[in-house]
Amino acid sequence: MKQSRYFLKTSKTTPADDLSINAKLLEQGGFVQKVLAGVYDFLPLGLRVLQKIENIVRGEMDKIGNEMFMPVLHPKENWEKTGRWSGLDVLFKIKSQHGNEYALGPTHEEIVTPAAQAIINSYKDLPLAVYQIQTKFRDEPRAKSGLLRGREFRMKDLYSFHATAEDLDEYYNKTAMPAYEAVYKRLGLDALLTEASGGTFSKYSHEYQVETENGEDTIYVCEKCGLAKNKEIFEEGAKCTNCGKTSWRETKGCEVGNIFKLQDKYSKAFNLQYTAQDGSKNIVLMGCYGLGTSRVMGVIVEKFHDSKGIIWPEAVAPFKVHLLALNGAEKESGKIYESLLNSGIEVLYDDREVSAGAKFADSDLIGIPYRVLVSAKTLDKQSVEFKKRNETEAKLVNISDLASYIGAQNQKQ
C-alpha cells in the first residue's frame, strides 16, 4: 500500500479530552478517529489491526463453537422477560416513529436463548455452543480511556448450552479456558486468569487480566501459581483457591475477557427445555464467554509502546514492513516494494514527499514491526537498512536477500 494514497494522516496533537495512552497513540497514529465520546471510526490502518485480532479470535472459537450473527436491534419484550429492560442501567433504549420500543444490544442472552429453542429439543442436542463477533452498545455514564471503555464497541460473545452442571463445568474448564489461553498467546499477551465476583450466577466468574502500568483494575496475583483475584473479592490473608498459598502481590491490570456460568437464569426466562433420556423435561444450563476485540486492541497499545509510539506484536500489526524511501532512492524503492508484494509480504510504502525526519517519526508512531530504509547511501552497497521496531540497532541487508531475510524473522517469532 502506498502511503501517499492511503487514507492516513498522523498528528502531533494529543487528544484534549482523553489522556489514556491508547487513545493518544491510536488517534495520533491515524488508526482511529473519535466521532463522539466512546464512539470511534476505525480508519483503514486501525481496521486492519482489528480484523487481525478478530481473525485470531475466530480461529480459536471455531474449534469450540459455531459462528452465527445476531441483530443489534432487540425487541423490548425479550428484555422484559429477563427483567433487564428496567434493571440494566447501561441499556440503550430507542422508540421508533411507529411507537415500537427496542434495545440496542449490549449483550445477546435475550436473543441467543430464544434462538436456541428451535434447535434444542432433546438431550441428544446437547452440549451445544455458538458465538458471534458483533458491535455492542452500552450507555456508559463516562466513556473514557479510548478503546477501553466505549459506548459502541466490538465484542466476541460465545454461549454454551448443557444438560447438566457437570457438563457445563467440563466445557467451562477444559474447553473454554484453554481456547482463551490460546487466543491470548497468539495475540502476544500474557493474560492472568483472575477470579471475580460471580454475581447472581455463581460464587466466582473469571476475568482475564493483562498487567499494565495504567490498568483500570487492581488485582492480586498468587506468587506461587499465578492465579489472580480481583480486588472486589480479595481478603487479606486469603488462601489461593488453586494452590492454597497466601502470598500475593498487588498490581494493576486491564480486563481482556470475562467468562461465567449463567446457569438457568436466561433459559428459565424463555423456558428453554430439553427432553431427558428418561422422558422428563429439564431446563437447559448455559455459560457465557466474552472477549472485547476492540478493547483488546487498546490494551495491546497500553502494553506495547515506548516514548515514540506503538510497538505492535507481529500477529496483529497492520503491515509487516514499513518501507521508507529517502530522496534519490524513489525508483529503486518502487522496485523493492513490488518485489516484497510479489513475495506475499504486507508492506506500507512511504513514498510521500516529506522530510526524512517526518518519515522516521511517523514510522515509530505507527509501530509496524520491521522498517526498511532505502537511500542513496544504502544503494551504493546494493543494500537496504533493516530495523526492528523494538530494537535500536539497524542492519544492512542485501536487496536480493531482503524477502528471505524478512521471512526468517517471521519464523523466529
N, C-alpha and C positions, 0 to 999 in steps of 0.2 A: 504494500500500500504506500503510495507516495504522499508524504506528509503535506506537501503544498496543496493537495486536492482532498485532503481528509477533513472531515467535519470536526476540527480540533483547534482550540486556541487555549494556550496556557495563560496563567495570570500570576502576577506578583502580589495581588491584593488578597489579604486574608479575609474570610467571611466575617462580617461585622457582628453577626448575631449568634455565632457558633464557633467556639474556640477549640472544640474537640479535634484531635489530631486527624481522624479520618475525614471529618468534614472539610478541614483546611486543605489537606493534601489531595483529596478526590476532586474538590471544586477547582483548586488551583491547577491541578494536572489535567483538567478537561475531561474527567471521567463522568462526572455528574453535574447537574445544574439545578439549583433549588428553584422550584416553582412557587411553593409556599412552605410554611413550617411543617416539617415532617413529610413532604412530598417532593420527589426529585425526578427530573429527566435523567435517564441513563443514556448518555451520549454514546456514539459508536465505540469509543475506546472502553468505556465502562461496561457497555453491553457485552463486549467480548469476554471480559472478566466474569461477569455474572453468568453468562452462558456456560463458561468452562466449569464454574463452581456447580451449577445445576446439572451439568452432564456427568460430573463425578458423583454427585448425589444420586442421580438417576441410575447410574451404572451399578451402584451397590443396592439400591432399593429394588431394582428389577430382580435381584436374586431372592428377595424375601416377600414380594408382593406384586400385584398387578397395577399398572398405572391407569388412572382414569382422569377425567377432568370435570369438575363440578362448577356450577354457576356462582358468580359473585352476588347476584341478586336473589335474596331468600324471602319466601313468604312469611309474613308475620305469624301466621298460625303455627308454623313449626317451632318458632321461638317461644310462643306462648305455651306450647305443650311441655317444654322443658323448664319453664319458669324464668327463662333468661331474657325475655322481651323487656321485663321491668327490672330484672335482677342483675344485668350486666351493664356496668356504668360506662364502658367504652364502646357500646354498640351504636353504630351509625344507623339512624332510622330515617327513612325517606317516605314521602307521601306523593303519589302520582296525581296528575290532573284529574284522574277518574276516581279519586278517593281511596284507592288501594294503598296499603302500607306495606313496606318492605324493610328488610335489614340488608346492609352491605356486610358480607361475611367476614368476621374476624377470625373465624374457625369454622369447621364444617361438620361437626357432630349432628347438627339439625338437618343436614342434607344426606350425609352418608348413611345414617341409621335407617331412615325410611327407604333409601335406595336398596339397602341390603334385604329388605322384606321380600323383594321379588326374586332374590337369589337364594336365600337361606330358608329351607323348609325342614330338612332332616339333619340328624347328627352326621350323616354322610357328607353333608356340605361343609362341615367344619373340620379343622380350622380354615380360616379364610382371611386374606389381608389385601387391602387396596391402598394406593397412595396417589397423591397428586402434587404438582408444583404449581402454585396459584398465587395470584395477587390477593392480599388481605387488607382489610381496613379496620383501624381501631381509632376511636375518638379520644386520643391521648390528651390529657389536660395540658401537658407541657411536652410537646415534641421537641426533642433536643438530641445532642450527641450524634449529629449526622445520620448515618445509616443504622445506628444502634437503637434508636427509638423513633419510629416513624408512624405517621397516620396511614400511609399507604406503603406496603412493603411486600416482598416476595417470601414465600414460605413453602417448604415441603411438609405435608402432614400425611401420615400413614395411620390407618385404622385396622386393628385386627379383631377378629370375631372368634369366639371359643365356646365350647360346650361346658368346660369345667374350669375351676380355678387353677387346677394343676396344669392344664394345657395352656392357660394364659400365662402362668409363671414360667413355663418352659419356653414359650415363644419370647417372652419379655427378656429373660436372662440369657438364653442360648441362641436366639436368632436376632432380635433387635439390637441388643447391646453389641455383639460382635460386628454387626453391619455398621453401626455408628462409629465404632473404633476404626473400621476400615476407611470410612469416609474421611475422618479427620487425619488419618495417616496420609492419605492421598492428597489432602489439601495442604499438608505440611504443618499441621497444627498438633501440638501436644495438649489434648483436651483431658481434663481431670473429671472422672466420674464423681459426682457430687450429690450427696443426699440432701433433699429439700423436703419441705412440708408436703404431705400428700393431700392436704385439704380434706374434702368430703369423701375422697375416693379410697385412700389407704393411709397407712402410717407414714410412708415415705413415697415421694416421687424422686426422680433423678434428673439432675441437670448435668450438662457437660460444660465445664468452665475452662477458659483459656486464661492463664495468668498474664496480666498486662499491668503496666505501671499505673495507668489511669482507669483501671477497671471499675465498673459500677457496683459490683458486689464484693462484700467481704466474705472470704471463705477460710476454713481451717483445714489444713492438709495433714493427714497422718504421716509422720516422719518414718514410720516403719513400712507401710504398704502403699501409700499414695492415695488412698481413698480420701475424699474431701467431704466436709459438711458445710452447708450454707449457714451463715450467721444466725438466721431466723430459728434454727433448731439446735444450735450448738450450746452446750452447757460446759462450763469449766470443769475439767477433770473427767469428762465423759469418756467412756471406752469406745474405741473404734469398733463398729459393727462387723468389720471384716476380719481384723487380726486381734482385737481385744486390747491393743496398746492404748496408752493415754498421753502420748507425746504428740503435740500438734504445733504447727507453725501457721501464723496468720499471714494472709496475702490478699491481693486484690485480683478479681477475675471478671471476665466478660462471658456471659452465657452464650453458647452457640448451639444449644439443643436442649430439649426437655422431653422426657418420656414419663408416662404414668398409666396406671391401670384405672380405667373408667369404671370397671366392674359392671353393674347393671343400671347405672344412672340414666343413660340415654336409651338403652334397649327397653327398659321398663316404660319410659315415657311414650315410646312408639309401639309398645307391645311386640317387640321383635322376639319371636319364639322359634324354637326348633322342636321337632318330634324326636324324643329319645328312643333308644333301641327297645325299651320296654313299652313304647307307645305313649308315654307321658309327654306333656307339653312343658317346656322349660324355657326360662329367659336366657337369651344369649349374653355372654360376658364379653366385654370389649377392652381394648387397650388403645392408647393414642401416643403417637411418636412424632414430635415436631422438630423442625430444623429450619431456622430463618436463613434463607440463602443470601438475601441482600444484607442481612445483619452480619453474616459470616464474612462478606466482602469488607465491611467496615472493620471487623475485628482483625482480619489479616493485616490491614493497614496500620491499625493500632499496635500490632505485634511486630511488624516488619517495616521499619523505616529508619532513617537517620536524619541528620540536620539538613540534608539536601533534598530529601524526598522519599518516595516509596521504594521498597525493595520487594518486588513480587516473587513469591515462590514460583518456580518454573511451570508447575502444573496449572496455574491459573493466570499466568501473565498474559496480557492482551496479545503480545507478539513475543517470539523467541529472541529476535535480533533487532536492534536499533542501528541502522546503517546511516552513518553521518558522512556527508560529502563536503569537504572544505574547498575553498576557491582553487580552481585549476585542476580539480580531480573529478569534475562532474561526469565527463564522458566515460571514464573507466568505472566510476561508481555505478552508473547505469547498467553497465555490463555485469558487474558483480551482483547487483540487485536481481537482474533477470536470471543469473546463474543460480542464486540461492532459491529463488521461487521455483525454478525447474527442479531443484533438489528436494522440494517439499518442505522448505523451511519458511516459517512465518516471519515476514520482515516488514518493519515500518521504516521507510526510506526517507530520511530528512534531506530533501532536495531543495529546501527553501533558500531564498536569497537573503539570509540574515547572517550576523556575525558568528564566528566560531564559538565565542563565549556564550551566546544565546543558545546555540545548539547543545553545548555541553550542559548548561543549566537545565534546559528542558529534558534532556536525556536522563539526568539524575532525578529530576522531579517525577517523571513518568515511571521510571523504575523497571524498564524492560531488562531481563536477566543479562543479555550479552550486548555490549556495544562494539560495533565495528567502525573504525575511523579510517577514511581514505583521504590522503593528502598527497601533494606533490612530493613531499619528503618520503612517505612510505612507498610511493610508486617507484621511486628511484631504486628501491630494493625489491621491486616486484612483490610487495607485501602490503598488509593492512595492519593496523593496530587493533588488537583484540583485548577487551577488558570486561571482566565480570562486574556486575553492578555492586556486589557485596564484597569486592576486593579493591585494593588501592593500586596494585601494580598492573600495568598493561604489558602485553607480549606482542612481538611481531610474528605474524603468521603468513606464510606464502599464499598468495592469492589462489594458486591452483590447488592448495590443500585446505582451503577455508571450509568448504561444505563438510568434508570428512572430519575436520577438527571440531566443528560445532556438533556434529553427530556424536563424537566421542565424549564431549562434555555432557550431552544428554544422558548417555549411558552411565555416567558417574553419579547422577542424581539419585 
